[in-house]
Amino acid sequence: MIDLVKEMFSYDFIVRAVTVGILVSLCAALLGVTLVLKRYSMIGDGLSHVGFGTLAIAMSLNIAPLGVSIPVVLAAAFLLLRISESSRIRGDAAIALISSSALAGGVIVISMTTGMNADVCNYMFGTILSLRRSDVYLSVAASVLVLVMYVLSYKGIFAVTFDESFARATGVKAGRYNTLIACLTAVIIVIGMRMMGAMLISSLIIFPALTSMRVFSSFMGVVVCSGILSVICFIVGMAASFDLSTPAGASRVMAKLAAFCVFSAAGKLGLKV
C-alpha cells in the first residue's frame, strides 16, 4: 500500500488532482448535509446540467469554460431559490425545469458546433487527472473561500437547516443564509464537474451526508463525519483507479457506496452515536 501511494504521488498530475479533489470533496460533503436535510439534495444534478450547458456554449465560442460557468451557475442557483420560494413550483420540480432546459440547450449547441468531442465527454463524466495549473489555482482558491464562508456562517446555516420558520422568528436572516448555501453549492458544483462530471456530481453531495446519518444523530457529528469520510473515499477511489486502471470518477462513487453499506450495517447493529 505504501509503495502504491509513493508511486501515485510521483506524478505531478496526480498531486494536482489529489490537492483539488480533497478540497472539493470536503466542501461538497459539508454543504451536502444541509442540502440533504432540507430535501434539496438533487440541486447538484440540476446545477451540473446548467453548468454543462454553459460549458458547451463557452467551448463553442472558445471562451475559458470555468470563468463563464461559475457566474452563470451562481445566477441559476439564485433563480432556483427564488422560484421555489415565491411560486407554486416545488423545489424538485424547479430543479427539473431548469436542469432539463439547460442540458437540452447545451446538447443543441454542441450538435451545431463541435459535436460530441473528448472535451465534452470529460465534462459529462469527469477528468480530474487532466487538470491544468490554472484550473488548480482557481479550484483551490474557490474551495478555500467556500470553507471559510461555511465556517463563519455555521450557526446561521445550522439554524435554517433544522427549523427555518423558528430561525426567522428569532431574527435570523434565513433568506440571506439560503442564498449563501445556494451560491456556495453552485461554486462547488462547477469545480466538481471536472472531478466527477455532470452525470456523477450528485454523489459528492449526497453520499457522505447519507452515510454519516446511518451512525451519527447530531448535526455536528454528521458534518464532521461527512467531511472526513468524503476525503477518505476520495483517496481510496483514486488509489483503486490508479491500481486497477478503472475510471477515476466511477471508482470514487463505488468507494462511497461501500462506505454507505458499512455504515448502514453498523447503524442496524445499534452502533449509533
Summary of the structure (lengths in Angstrom):
residues: 273
radius of gyration: 18.5
end to end distance: 30.9
largest distance: 57.0
contacts: 957
relative contact order: 0.17
helix: 82%
strand: 0%
